[in-house]
Each structure stands twice: as C-alpha cells, then as structure tokens.
Amino acid sequence: MAAREEQPGVSLGNVHGSTFAIGSNAHAESHHGVPAPRAADEELLTAVRELRADLSRLRQSEQTARLDEALAETEDEIDRTGAAGEGRRRRLRDLLADAETVTALLASAGTVAGLLGM
C-alpha cells in the first residue's frame, strides 16, 4: 500500500462579504452593496445614455454642457445606487425645459422627458 501524501490544510475564517472561487474552472463574481436598478430606472438610464450620445453630435453651448453634466451625474447615480433620486430628476426636468429649443430636435430628449413625467 502506497504511503498517503500529506495534503495542505485550508482554513477559512469569516467569509461574510467575500468572493472567492476554488478549482481550475471556478468563476466568481461580486456585486456587493449596489442594488440592481429597478425597471423604470434602468429605462431612464438607457434613455439618458442615448441623449448624451445625441448631445455629443450637436454644437456645444452652455445649455448643452449643463444638460450633459446633469445627465452624466444621473448616469453615475443610477450606476452607483440603482436609482435616480427625486432631486436629480427635478434638476433634469428643469434643464430639459430650459434647453427645449435644442432638445426639441432630438427624439432621445423626448424619451427622457417622458420618463421624467414631463
């Protein structure tokens, strides 16, 4: 009978909040602390990204720069927290109303406005 090889011992302490994979084909993903966006916020996130892309095709002005900044902040907030807060939504409504002459040409602006209840 062959002698048994000594196997290394493995000890895992508290693994709360940890992500790990064991084995040659193992795969681990971690999504801690960021809730998935709700359907309405996911739809708003898609529309915000489309409007930002459309705005980049226009001649830049102070209005479009402010709107793009607010859209970027909204995109970031949804990515970080899973939702856009009411204050952020109110700011977007105001900026969309102010930039109506510019955004009237963009279907994506109408989509965002509709999702904001305008």
VENKA-V478849 format. One record per helix or strand of 3 or more residues. SS is the DSSP state (~ for helix, > for strand). FROM is the first residue (numbers start at 1). LEN is the number of residues. If there is no record, write none. Layout:
# VENKA-V478849
SS;FROM;LEN
SS;FROM;LEN
This chain:
# VENKA-V478849
~;39;17
~;62;20
~;86;13
~;100;4
~;107;9
